[in-house]
Every structure is written in C-alpha cells, then in structure tokens.
C-alpha cells in the first residue's frame, strides 16, 4: 500500500502493526470462504440453487482480475466483458431478461 494511504488509514492498527505486519490473530478470509459465506450460504437459506463449481471458478477468476491491487495488473472493462463468466453466464442471462 502506498505510504500516503497507509498513514491516512486510521483503523489500520486493528489488523497491522506499524511495520505493516498483519497481527497473528487477524481473520484472513480467502475468496473461497467469502464466496461460501456471502453467496452460497444466502442461496442455501433462501432455498435457491447454489452456484456450480465451474461458474464459481470463472466468477472468482473475474473478480480476482478486476480487484488486483496494482492498476496495471487489473483487467480493463473490455477484458472483463470478454471473460468466461461474462460470456457464458452473465451476458446470456441478461439477453434472456430482455
């Protein structure tokens, strides 16, 4: 993280020490855990079909590429629109809704 951002981020001490090292007790959730907690679990509770493994893999790949920390490593909007999840899932569903 850029130093100027680090210094302005007041709650940083909840997760990191001054050297930028994560506290050993800090909860680190993987994309898989976040997906399970935030997507699959609410779908189970609502008795909606869960997202399949193939779709989950392509969705997480898209999100990882979109949310890369360094801008030069992030996908462009065009690249996102061309990714597997958009082409095989989101865009065909959008067309069906129209």
Helices and strands as residue ranges (DSSP letters): H 3-8, G 10-14, H 31-35, I 36-40, H 41-45, H 53-66, G 71-73, H 77-81, H 84-85, I 86-90, H 91-97
